[in-house]
């Protein structure tokens, strides 16, 4: 017997939704179809569409499989071609609320780490995922960003930013629990680049505009409006860099004037940028990584990254810089980008489009197979405490207005403070065994502090309250 009450069947049409799976939890029957999940509590006399909290494509989420275990209901979405899929979903309350327990079969556009949270933006409308446990469970119930999709993400202290296609910038100040749209002053809502540096946040757009905000996006100021389409941004040490369809543009006066950089990189599409101290790295669509030691005045090609790879993302921890490439996976450099080597162990899909790091893992967002994580303990050269470095005391931690550094061997010691997203904050040359660092102008959040001298190097983390 065919009972279609409530199902989206059009008897006048020759196209019927495919019934792909069935499962029962207590007295409720669940039906997975090519256009969504449906439930019946009256022995299939009538059916009600189950709200999964997000859509995929124009025809709804494809429920390829449905299974139950005790009171838990699992829904597997998409197919082998990633058609209308949003990964594996779990509901513990008869379908009222859903969690993603794996961001799989999904094209990732952006990743960011903020305090205990890691965020993953995707091409799916409204799907901005959040995990608070290192990626075991992802929550995608973020209705506040509407039906747009996330293009880029950035973090300024403890504040997270999500740039979207056509809806501007969304901000979260509570680790992704809620997102608020902040577009005052933005005359172009097609956000294609975001960056934080020098206590500022910058947004680049598809139509060549760059905006800045000194109050976490409450208001925005236009800096430039006539660049080629902006693909990437980086800021720090008094400099702003914009990667475009036509090379790199830079400003050393807070965005008042912009210069088209060296001809070696002028005609290349710049997908990613990062500042590591005095060094600037640029990831290209075709050509690998370029490196500049003089604030973008002259660029040279870095060795080790396949020239045919698109370098879509950078991330940094201590003395290690990571590059996410498509199709060659993840590379690591321990010499500020001059040389690179692959670290793809366990990464079965190497089409990497986004990268971020938290306290324990490096996360790689892929083009079609979700987020992959690898422990930083497995990556050579990424340690919080250098094995050859001793006699360092950092206190208080957390700190409010002042951080104290005590160092037994302080001669020729350089200290760099960086945000957890890799942005350069400040450099200090230590002149005595005890140094006090003023934190009053720094945003609240987690920071990394790299300490280097002839004894070696170490990275310590501290929290600014």
JORAMO-V268322 format. One record per residue. N is the residue number from 0. RES is the residue in three letters. PSI is psi in whole degrees, -180 to 180 (* if undefined). Layout:
n & res & psi
N & RES & PSI
N & RES & PSI
This chain:
n & res & psi
0 & UNK & 132
1 & UNK & 119
2 & UNK & 111
3 & UNK & 5
4 & UNK & 121
5 & UNK & -21
6 & UNK & 149
7 & UNK & 54
8 & UNK & 131
9 & UNK & 106
10 & UNK & -14
11 & UNK & -3
12 & UNK & 152
13 & UNK & -2
14 & UNK & 114
15 & UNK & 142
16 & UNK & 137
17 & UNK & 130
18 & UNK & 115
19 & UNK & -24
20 & UNK & 158
21 & UNK & 147
22 & UNK & 157
23 & UNK & 132
24 & UNK & 115
25 & UNK & -118
26 & UNK & 9
27 & UNK & 130
28 & UNK & 130
29 & UNK & 139
30 & UNK & 122
31 & UNK & 132
32 & UNK & 178
33 & UNK & -10
34 & UNK & 13
35 & UNK & -174
36 & UNK & 137
37 & UNK & 153
38 & UNK & 147
39 & UNK & 128
40 & UNK & 15
41 & UNK & 45
42 & UNK & 45
43 & UNK & 21
44 & UNK & -32
45 & UNK & 157
46 & UNK & 146
47 & UNK & 134
48 & UNK & 136
49 & UNK & 127
50 & UNK & 114
51 & UNK & -5
52 & UNK & -5
53 & UNK & 154
54 & UNK & 165
55 & UNK & 118
56 & UNK & -169
57 & UNK & -12
58 & UNK & 17
59 & UNK & 176
60 & UNK & 131
61 & UNK & 117
62 & UNK & 96
63 & UNK & -33
64 & UNK & 147
65 & UNK & 135
66 & UNK & 155
67 & UNK & 147
68 & UNK & 114
69 & UNK & -117
70 & UNK & 5
71 & UNK & 140
72 & UNK & 129
73 & UNK & 140
74 & UNK & 120
75 & UNK & 127
76 & UNK & 162
77 & UNK & -174
78 & UNK & -169
79 & UNK & -15
80 & UNK & 13
81 & UNK & 38
82 & UNK & 118
83 & UNK & 53
84 & UNK & 148
85 & UNK & 30
86 & UNK & -159
87 & UNK & 130
88 & UNK & 147
89 & UNK & 135
90 & UNK & 131
91 & UNK & 5
92 & UNK & 50
93 & UNK & 35
94 & UNK & 7
95 & UNK & -38
96 & UNK & 147
97 & UNK & 145
98 & UNK & 146
99 & UNK & 126
100 & UNK & 33
101 & UNK & 115
102 & UNK & 87
103 & UNK & 165
104 & UNK & 38
105 & UNK & 138
106 & UNK & 115
107 & UNK & 137
108 & UNK & -26
109 & UNK & 147
110 & UNK & 148
111 & UNK & 148
112 & UNK & 133
113 & UNK & 107
114 & UNK & -127
115 & UNK & -5
116 & UNK & 146
117 & UNK & 132
118 & UNK & 146
119 & UNK & 117
120 & UNK & 143
121 & UNK & 174
122 & UNK & -5
123 & UNK & 137
124 & UNK & 124
125 & UNK & 0
126 & UNK & 90
127 & UNK & 109
128 & UNK & 152
129 & UNK & 135
130 & UNK & 140
131 & UNK & 6
132 & UNK & 34
133 & UNK & 17
134 & UNK & 1
135 & UNK & -43
136 & UNK & 133
137 & UNK & 131
138 & UNK & 122
139 & UNK & 12
140 & UNK & 79
141 & UNK & 65
142 & UNK & -19
143 & UNK & -14
144 & UNK & 1
145 & UNK & -149
146 & UNK & 16
147 & UNK & 176
148 & UNK & 155
149 & UNK & 133
150 & UNK & -44
151 & UNK & 159
152 & UNK & 154
153 & UNK & 162
154 & UNK & 133
155 & UNK & 101
156 & UNK & -118
157 & UNK & 14
158 & UNK & 130
159 & UNK & 144
160 & UNK & 137
161 & UNK & 117
162 & UNK & 140
163 & UNK & 165
164 & UNK & 103
165 & UNK & -8
166 & UNK & 12
167 & UNK & -142
168 & UNK & 136
169 & UNK & 146
170 & UNK & 139
171 & UNK & 129
172 & UNK & 13
173 & UNK & 40
174 & UNK & 41
175 & UNK & 3
176 & UNK & -40
177 & UNK & 153
178 & UNK & 137
179 & UNK & 133
180 & UNK & 130
181 & UNK & 97
182 & UNK & 10
183 & UNK & 119
184 & UNK & -11
185 & UNK & 117
186 & UNK & -1
187 & UNK & 117
188 & UNK & 5
189 & UNK & 87
190 & UNK & 123
191 & UNK & -3
192 & UNK & 144
193 & UNK & 147
194 & UNK & 155
195 & UNK & 142
196 & UNK & 147
197 & UNK & 40
198 & UNK & 24
199 & UNK & 159
200 & UNK & 138
201 & UNK & 142
202 & UNK & 129
203 & UNK & 152
204 & UNK & 166
205 & UNK & -30
206 & UNK & 23
207 & UNK & 21
208 & UNK & 150
209 & UNK & 131
210 & UNK & 156
211 & UNK & 155
212 & UNK & 132
213 & UNK & 11
214 & UNK & 40
215 & UNK & 42
216 & UNK & 2
217 & UNK & -41
218 & UNK & 151
219 & UNK & 146
220 & UNK & 130
221 & UNK & 129
222 & UNK & -38
223 & UNK & 150
224 & UNK & 2
225 & UNK & 28
226 & UNK & 160
227 & UNK & 167
228 & UNK & 126
229 & UNK & 124
230 & UNK & -27
231 & UNK & 158
232 & UNK & 152
233 & UNK & 145
234 & UNK & 145
235 & UNK & 152
236 & UNK & 26
237 & UNK & 3
238 & UNK & 149
239 & UNK & 133
240 & UNK & 137
241 & UNK & 120
242 & UNK & 131
243 & UNK & -176
244 & UNK & -13
245 & UNK & 54
246 & UNK & -161
247 & UNK & 135
248 & UNK & 145
249 & UNK & 153
250 & UNK & 136
251 & UNK & 11
252 & UNK & 45
253 & UNK & 30
254 & UNK & 6
255 & UNK & -40
256 & UNK & 143
257 & UNK & 143
258 & UNK & 134
259 & UNK & 123
260 & UNK & -179
261 & UNK & 144
262 & UNK & -23
263 & UNK & -23
264 & UNK & 3
265 & UNK & -32
266 & UNK & 15
267 & UNK & 149
268 & UNK & 120
269 & UNK & 108
270 & UNK & -24
271 & UNK & 153
272 & UNK & 149
273 & UNK & 147
274 & UNK & 127
275 & UNK & 94
276 & UNK & -122
277 & UNK & -3
278 & UNK & 141
279 & UNK & 132
280 & UNK & 139
281 & UNK & 125
282 & UNK & 129
283 & UNK & 163
284 & UNK & -44
285 & UNK & 110
286 & UNK & 0
287 & UNK & -142
288 & UNK & 136
289 & UNK & 150
290 & UNK & 140
291 & UNK & 133
292 & UNK & 2
293 & UNK & 46
294 & UNK & 35
295 & UNK & 3
296 & UNK & -38
297 & UNK & 137
298 & UNK & 140
299 & UNK & 158
300 & UNK & 129
301 & UNK & 150
302 & UNK & 150
303 & UNK & -22
304 & UNK & 125
305 & UNK & 129
306 & UNK & -22
307 & UNK & -2
308 & UNK & 141
309 & UNK & 127
310 & UNK & 100
311 & UNK & -20
312 & UNK & 149
313 & UNK & 154
314 & UNK & 157
315 & UNK & 142
316 & UNK & 116
317 & UNK & -125
318 & UNK & 5
319 & UNK & 134
320 & UNK & 137
321 & UNK & 145
322 & UNK & 128
323 & UNK & 124
324 & UNK & 158
325 & UNK & 111
326 & UNK & 23
327 & UNK & 5
328 & UNK & -145
329 & UNK & 133
330 & UNK & 156
331 & UNK & 142
332 & UNK & 135
333 & UNK & 12
334 & UNK & 45
335 & UNK & 32
336 & UNK & 0
337 & UNK & -38
338 & UNK & 148
339 & UNK & 151
340 & UNK & 151
341 & UNK & 147
342 & UNK & 61
343 & UNK & 13
344 & UNK & 123
345 & UNK & -11
346 & UNK & 100
347 & UNK & -23
348 & UNK & 119
349 & UNK & 18
350 & UNK & 79
351 & UNK & 127
352 & UNK & -12
353 & UNK & 150
354 & UNK & 148
355 & UNK & 168
356 & UNK & 147
357 & UNK & -157
358 & UNK & -26
359 & UNK & -22
360 & UNK & 158
361 & UNK & 134
362 & UNK & 135
363 & UNK & 120
364 & UNK & 129
365 & UNK & 166
366 & UNK & 77
367 & UNK & -13
368 & UNK & 30
369 & UNK & -152
370 & UNK & 136
371 & UNK & 146
372 & UNK & 146
373 & UNK & 136
374 & UNK & 136
375 & UNK & -21
376 & UNK & -22
377 & UNK & -11
378 & UNK & 122
379 & UNK & 133
380 & UNK & -2
381 & UNK & 93
382 & UNK & 149
383 & UNK & -35
384 & UNK & 119
385 & UNK & 139
386 & UNK & -23
387 & UNK & 16
388 & UNK & 127
389 & UNK & 173
390 & UNK & 33
391 & UNK & 130
392 & UNK & 124
393 & UNK & 123
394 & UNK & 159
395 & UNK & 159
396 & UNK & 107
397 & UNK & 156
398 & UNK & 151
399 & UNK & -65
400 & UNK & -20
401 & UNK & 139
402 & UNK & 132
403 & UNK & 134
404 & UNK & 123
405 & UNK & 129
406 & UNK & 122
407 & UNK & -44
408 & UNK & 96
409 & UNK & -6
410 & UNK & 133
411 & UNK & 42
412 & UNK & 130
413 & UNK & 137
414 & UNK & 130
415 & UNK & 134
416 & UNK & 133
417 & UNK & 149
418 & UNK & 162
419 & UNK & -11
420 & UNK & 7
421 & UNK & -4
422 & UNK & 141
423 & UNK & 132
424 & UNK & -53
425 & UNK & 148
426 & UNK & 138
427 & UNK & 134
428 & UNK & 119
429 & UNK & 131
430 & UNK & -3
431 & UNK & 165
432 & UNK & -15
433 & UNK & 127
434 & UNK & 136
435 & UNK & 130
436 & UNK & 125
437 & UNK & 123
438 & UNK & 6
439 & UNK & -28
440 & UNK & 7
441 & UNK & 143
442 & UNK & 153
443 & UNK & 143
444 & UNK & -172
445 & UNK & 135
446 & UNK & 153
447 & UNK & 141
448 & UNK & 114
449 & UNK & 128
450 & UNK & 124
451 & UNK & 138
452 & UNK & -168
453 & UNK & -18
454 & UNK & -26
455 & UNK & -146
456 & UNK & 155
457 & UNK & 158
458 & UNK & 125
459 & UNK & 150
460 & UNK & 148
461 & UNK & 160
462 & UNK & 126
463 & UNK & 119
464 & UNK & *
